[in-house]
Amino acid sequence: MSSVSDFLTARSTYSLRSRWSLDIPVTDLCSYLFTSPTAELSRTPIYLAAEKPETHNLSLHSHRRLVKKIARGLRDAGLLPGQRVLAFSANNVFYPSLYLAILAAGGVFTGANPIYTTRELAFQLKDSGASFCIASAASIKTAVDAADIIGLDRRKVYVFDDGLLLGDVDGGTGVDRWTSDAGEPGKLYGVRHWSELVSDSDDFHWKPLQTMGDVQQTAAINYSSGTTGVPKGVEITHRNLIANTIQVLHLGHLSPTLRELPSRQIGMLPMYHAYGQTYYVMICPALNVPLYMIQKFDFLEFLGYIEKYKVTSIAGVPPIMIALAKHPGVSKFDLSSVRALGSGAAPLGKDVMKEVEGKFLKRYGADIRVRQGWGMTETTCSILGHHPDDKEDDQGSVGELLANCEAKIVDANDETIDLPAGVPGELYVRAPNVCKGYYRNPKATAEIFTKDGWMRTGDIAYYNSIGKFYIELIKVKGNQVAPAELEGVLLDHQKIADVAVIGIPYANDERPRAYVVPIANSGLTQEDVKDWVKERCTRYKWITGGVVFLDEIPKNPSGKILRKVLRERAAHEVVDTGDSRAKL
């Protein structure tokens, strides 16, 4: 195997490419996952509802069967090729089948956060041009109100739940039973239950995509926040989804030990989000491993399920890793089955990673490394990750380039200048899993892509001599502080609408500074902001670099905070880092 250094093409451009290259099949996602509509598939459950796995589960066989029946039902209900179907629901064991059925029917999936307000959902329904809305019972009133606002016929709105029992489907009897009373909201609001979309026939055959032009068809529109908080639809193609699945699978398979051991996963990531889609809709069936699906996340219940089902692998996010490090309830559960921990969606501080690893080593003698990767909605999911057997001390790194990916670091003030190892700048990427653009938004698409196909990520990063990447962190007295962690803490404040944190130079060190957009007329003060962090974070994470109030946080089209703009601003600001208000 070639070394990373063999692929550092740092001559005049300093661009990097992955040390791995893989073939990506020219096909559609359903054909990639299921081979064909009729191929023999496993009848061992892979999707199981964590709270009731005996009755609510799907094997690859029954999963495909349900995909075909929903696809037939969507076609019969009038879905045309290329039309969008919006899922407005928390996770349930049938969500992956709904997702793939939309694609099998020739449609395009788009998912919305089930806690969206009516205004937020109406925006996404209208912006995506959705022809159908499939919403959980808990969210159905919001769905109906949003549909009414944009003029979507209520007969195109369906209640989605987990009331379908499939215990006999693998036997081929064709008897699907409905047990819940979630149809009641449908009667109340004049909408229908999603059982009406499940056809009696499972003879549906999706149209195979067999040319490069075909596989560039949009499969999903995932929404990413923009510069003014208005989300933008990111067009993800069949090729994007397959490429990223193959890239992530390849990385995991590099370890013979992990590849040969049984795997059991737990599903708590929301599937309206790219992270959950990639790991649950794509990777789980590709590996044919059991996934215990959680509908509503509760940390202690989550730990209980890990213990009960002997979960081996967790793809998580920083708040979960922080809870594993610090929550007193962790010691009450047996987590000895876990052998792989991953974190994504936001940077994770080195201190948290060490604390989690130390707990597993002390309690179980397990030498587990917390691996954090990097990606964004526009890269389907991930573009950087770790070889599972790497043992060097690279904590804080978000890994190296996945197969077939390229990257470079560009001067934040002049994008014609590429930067060498060790020098921070804006991260640019180019890969087969990078989206084709923003839906019906050529201006935003032109802003994020260069003419030669590089995508501007908006993140400040650097790479080291062996090709490991590091996303910008604040260094305070030798300690790493992740801006995203402090931003998450501050966004929990009821008087804060938006926030960005950067490090400012101070006496050969750095201090965190918070740029805050207060809720209008909330009366928020700088001391409120500082005290909020003091009460929740260790001392070196306090906002000692001052607080500045803004009307809007600068962001690029993908929703990434433009920290370089804030740093330029900070260089010309005089901000009191004590108790008085900022002097701008």
N, C-alpha and C positions, 0 to 999 in steps of 0.2 A: 504494500500500500504506500502511495506517495505521501511524503510529509507535507504539512501545511506550507512550509517555507518554499517548497517547489512551485507553489501556486501564487506566491506574492509577486505579482508582475510589476513591482515598483521600479519603474525606470523613469519615464517622463510623466506618467499619469498617476502612479501610485494606486491604480485600481487593483482590487483583489477578486479572485474567483474561487469557488469551492474546490477542494481537493477531490471531490467526487462528481461523477457524471453518470446519470441514469437515463435509460430509455423511458419515455412517457407514452403509453399507448394512445393511439388516436381512436377514441371511443367515447361513449356517453357514460355518465356516472352509474346509472342502473346496470348497464352491461358490465362495467368494471367490477361492481360489487357482487352482482348475482350471476355473472357469466352470460346468462340468457333467461328468458321468461320461463323456461321449462327444465333447465339443468337440475340434476339431483343436488339437493342442499341438505345441510345438517339439520336435524330435528332436536338438537339439544338447546335449551333456552339460552339466549344471549342478552335479551332485554328483560329485566325483572323489576317490578315495582318493589322498592325496598320494604315497604310496609305490608305488602301482601304478595310475595313472590310465587306462592303456590297457584294462585288463580290468575294473576295478571303478569303474563310473560309471553315472550315471542322467541321462537327459534328463527334461524335464517330462513327456513322453509315457510313458516307461518308469517314472518315479516314480509317476504316477497309476495306471498299470497294476498296479504292485506294491502300492500302497495298496489297490486294489480286491480283489486276490487275498488279501491278508492279512486284510482286513475280512471277506471271505467265510469264510476259514478260522477266524477268531475266532468268528463266528456259528455255524459248523458245530461248533466245539468247545464251544459252550454259553454264550458270552458274551451276557448279556441287556442291554437298554438301561439305562444308568446305572451299570452295574457298572464297577469299577476294575481297571485292568491296570497292574502295576508293572514298570517297566523298570529293571534293575539292571546297568548296563553302561556302559563307556566309549564314546566316540563311535565309530561306524563309518558308512560311506557309506549304510547302510540304516536308520539310526536315524530320520531324518525320515519315511521311509515307514511305519515301525512306529508312530510318534507319530500321524500322520494316519489310519492304518488303524484305530487304536483309536477315534478320533473318528468316522470314517466308519461304523464298526459300531455307533455309538450309545453307546460306552463312554466312560470318563474315564481320561485318562492321569495317572500319577504316576511320577516318576523319583526314584531314590535314588543317592547317591554310591557308586560301585563299590568304594570302600575302606571302606565301613561294616563294623563288626563284626557278628557274628550278633545280638547284643542290639539294636543300633541298627536293623538291617534288620527284625528281628521286630517292633519297635515300629511302624515305618511300615507294614508289611504288615497288622498288626492295626488300627492307627488308621485307615488308609484303607479297610479292609475289602476288600483286593484279592482278586479271584477268580482272577487269573493272575499269575505272576511269570516274567518273561523276562530271563534273566541271561547275562552273558558267560561263556565257558568258564573264564576266570580267577577268576570270582566264584561259580561254581556250587556249590561246597561250602558257602559261607556261605549262599547262597540256600536250599539244601536243609535245612541245619540250622535256619535261621530258619523255614522253612515247617513243619518238624516241630514246632517249639516252639508255633506258633499253630494247628496242626492243618490246614494247607492241604495238600490231596492232592498228592503228588509228580507225579501225572499232569497237574497244572495248572502245573508248572514246566518251562520250556523253556530250552535252551542257545541263545544268540544269538551269531552270528559273522558274518564277511563272506565266507563261502565260496560265496555265490551269484554265479554269472557271468551277466551279463545282456547280453552282447555281441550276441545275436541277438534280443533282445526287441523292439527298435524296428522290426525287420523283420516282427514280427507272427507269428513261427513258433510261439510259445508254448513253446519248449523252454528251460526254466530248468535250469541244471546246478549241481551242488554238488561242490566240489572239496576242501573241508577235511576233516580228521579230527576236528573238534570234537564229533562225535557220540560219541566215546569217553567223555567225562565223563558223558554221558547214560546210557550202558550201565553205567557204574560206579555211579551213584547212582539209577538207576531213573527218570530223567526223560527227556523227549523233546527232539528237536532242532526248532528253530523252522521248519525246512523243512516240518514237518507242518502248520503253520499257513498255508502258502502254497498256496492252492487251485489246482487245475488250471484253474479257470474264472475269467475276468476279466469276467464279465457283471454283476458286482455294481453296484447303484445305491444310493448312500447316500440317506438321507431328507433332503430340503432343509428347512431351518428358515426360515420365512417370516414369523413374527410376532415382536413384541418379547418376548413371553413365551418363545417358543422359543429365541431367541438368548441369553436369560439363563440357559440351561442350563449347568451346569458342564461345562467341557471338560477342565480339568486341575486337579490338586491338587498345588501346589508347596509344599514344606515350608520353614518359617521358624522359626528358633530362638526359644524363649520365655524367660520370666523365670528358669526353673530349668534351662534347658538342654534341656528336653523340647520337641522340634519341634512346630509347629502347622501343620496343613494349610490352605493358602490356596486358596480356591475361585476359580478363574479361569474366566470364561465365554467362550463363542464371541464375544460382543460385545466383551468386554475385549480378546481377542487381535486381532480385526480392527481395533478402534479404535487400539490401540497400533501396529500395523503401518502403518496409514494415517498416523498422526501422525509416525512416524519417516521414512517415505518422503517425506512432504510436506516435512520439514525439509531432506532431502538434495536434493530437486528444486528448492529455491529458488535454487540456483546453476546458471545456464545452462551454465557451463564444466564443472562436474562431471557435470551431467546428460547432456551430449553425448559425453563421453569414455568409451571402453570401461572396464569395471570387472572386476577379478578379485580375489576375496577368499580369505582363508585361515581355516580353521575349527579353532580350538584351544580355544574356550570349551566347557565341558562342557554337554551338552544335558539333563542332569537339572536344570540351573539355568535360571532364567527368562531370563537374558541370552543364553545359547546358543540356547534355544528361539526367542526372538524373532528373532534375527538369522539363524539357519540354517534353522529349520523354516518361518518365515513370510516374512521379507524376501527371502531368496535366491530362492525360486521366484516371488515377486511381481515381482522385478526381472528374473528370468530371466538371472541372471549366474552364471558358474562359481565354485564354492566348492571349494577344495582342502582336504579333510578330513584332520585329523591325529588319529590314534588316541591316541598317548601323547606328551605335550609334552616336548620337549628343546629348549632355547633355540637352540643352534647348528644343529640340524636345521631348526628353525623359520626361521632366517635363510637357510639354504640353499634352502628351499622358496620363500621370497619372491624370491630371486634367480632360481631356476630357472623359476618360473611367472610372473614379472613381476607379482607381486601389487601391486594399486594401493591397496587399502583395508584397514586393520587396525582392528578393534574389539577393544580390549585391556583390560587391567586394570593397576593400578599396578605390580605386580612386573615386568610386561613392559616398561613404560615406564622403570622404574628400570634394568632390564638394558640397554635400548637406550641409556640415558644413560651407563652406567658399565662395561659388560662389554667387556673388551679384544678379544673376538672379533668385535665389530660391524664393525670396520674391515676385516675379511677378506672381507666380502660386499658385493655390489653391490645396494644398496637403492634405486637411483635411480627405480624404477618407482612407488614409494609416493608418493601425493599426498594421502592423508587418514589421520590418526591420531586415534583416539578412545579414551578411557579411562573406565571405569565401575566399579561395584561398591564402590569406596571412594575417599575423597578423595585427590588427588594434589597434592604440594607444588609451589609455583611454581618452585622452583629446579630440580626435575627436568624440568618442562615446558620451561624455558628451555634446559636443557642438551641435550635431545633436538632441539629446534628449531634450536639452534646447530649441531649436528652435521650436520643435513640441509642447512642453508644453506651451511656451509663446504665440505662434500664435493660437493654436487650443485647448489648455487646455488638450492635449492628453498625457497621461502617457505611452509613448512608450519607450521600452528598445531596444537598438541596440544589437542584439544577434549575436555573432560571433562563428562559429563552426570551426572544424578542420577536415581535411581529406587530401587525396592525390590520385593521379591517381591509385595507387596500392590498395587503399581501396574502389574502385569503385567510390566513391565520398567522403562521410563523415563517421566519426566514433565517433565523439564527438559533442554534441549539448546541448541545454538548455530546461528544462521543461518550457513551455511558461508562466506558472503562478508563476515561481520563482521570488521573489521580493527582495531577499537579494542583497546587494551591491557587485556584483561579476564582475564588469566591468574589462575587461582585460582577464577574463577567456574565454577559448574556450569550456567550458561546461563539461558535464559528459559523461560517456560511453553510447552509444546507446544500444538498446536491443541486447542481445546475444554477446556482445563484451567484451573482456578482454584487460587489459593493465598492464604494469609495467614500472618502471623507473630503468634503469640499470646504474651502474657506468660507466662513459665514458672511463675509462682506464682498467676496468676489468668486462667483461659482466657476470661473475659468481656471482657478487655482486648486489643484488637487493636493492634499496634504499627506505627508508620510506617517509612518507608525509613531504613536505617542503624542501626536498633535491633535487636539480636539477641533472638530468642525461639524458641519451638517452631514448627516448620513444620507447618501444616495444609494438606491438599490435597483437592480434589474434582474428579472427572473421569470420563469414560466408561470409562477403562481401570483404574479402581480396583476391586479385587476385591469380591465380594459378601459376604465374611466368612470366618471360619475354620470348617473342616469339623467339624460336630457339636460346636461349641464356642461356644454363644451367649454365655457369660460373657466370653470373650476378644473376641468380636465387639463386644459392647456396650462394652467398655473402649476399643477403638480408634476407634469411630465416635461422633460427637456425634449428638444427636437430629435435627439438620438436615443430616446427611449428610457433614459434614467428617470426614476421616480424620486422626487424630493420628499423625504420623510418628515422633515421638520424637527427631528430629534438631534441633539448635540451628542456626539459620540467620538470615540477614538479606538484604535486597535493596537495591539502590541506586536512584538516581533514574530510571534507564532500565529498570528491571525485571529486571536480572541478579541472580541469587541466589548466595549464598556460604554454604557449609556451614562450621560452626565450625572454625577453625584456631587454633593457638597461635602467638602472635607473640613471638619471642625476638630482641631487638636488631634489629628490622626484618625478620627472616627468618620465613617461614611454615613452621610445623611441622604436618604432618597427623597427628592422633592415631591414625588408622587405620594409618599407616605404622609408627609405633612399636609399636602393638599387634601388628601382623603380625610384626615383628622379635622381640618378646618371646614370642609364642606358639610360636616355633620352639624355645624353651628347653624341654628335656625335663622340667623340674621345675615348669613353669607350666601350670596347667589353664585359667585364664581371666585376662583382664586388661582394664583400661580406663585410658586416659590422658586427663588434662585439663590445662588451663593454670591455674596459680594466680598471683595478683598478687604481684609482687615488685619494689619500688623502681621504680615507673612502667613496669614491663615485665612479662613473664610467664615462668614456668618450668614445664616439663613435670613432672607428678607421675603416678606409676604406682600404680594400685590393682590388686593382684595376688592371685589365688587360687592358692596353691601346691598341687602334688600332695601328697596326704596323706603325712606322715612322710618327705618328701623331703629335709628339712634345708636348704631354700632360705633364703638370707639376703638382706637388702637389698643388700649389696655385690655378691652374685651378679647381682642384677637390673641394678644400675648398670653393672657391668663388662661385662655382656653387650651392652648398648647402646653403651658406649664403644668396644668392639672392632668395631662394625658400622656406626656412624653418625658423621657429622660432629659437631663439638663442640657447636654450638648445639642439636642434637637430644638431647643427653645428659639423663638423668633428674636434673636439678638441683633439682627441686621436692620430692624425697623419694619414698619408697616406703612404701606402706601395705598390709598384708596383710588380706584379707577372706575370709569364708567363701563369699561369693557376690557377683557383680557385679549391681547392680540393672539390670533391663531391662524394657521394656514388652512387651505381648503379641506384637509383631512381631519381637522380638529385638533392637531398638535399645537401645543402652546409654543409661540414664537419666543423662546427664551433669549435668543440673540437680540431681539428687539428690546426686551426688558433689560438685558445687560447694557445695551447701548444707552438706554434711558438712565440706568443706575449710575453710569459713569459721569453723568451731568447733573445728577440730583444731589441735593444736600438734605439728608434725612436724619433726623435726630433718632439715635438708637436707644435713647433713654425713654422718658415717659411723656414727652411733649409730642404734639402733632407734627406730621411731616412738613418740611418746608420745601416746596417745589418751585 
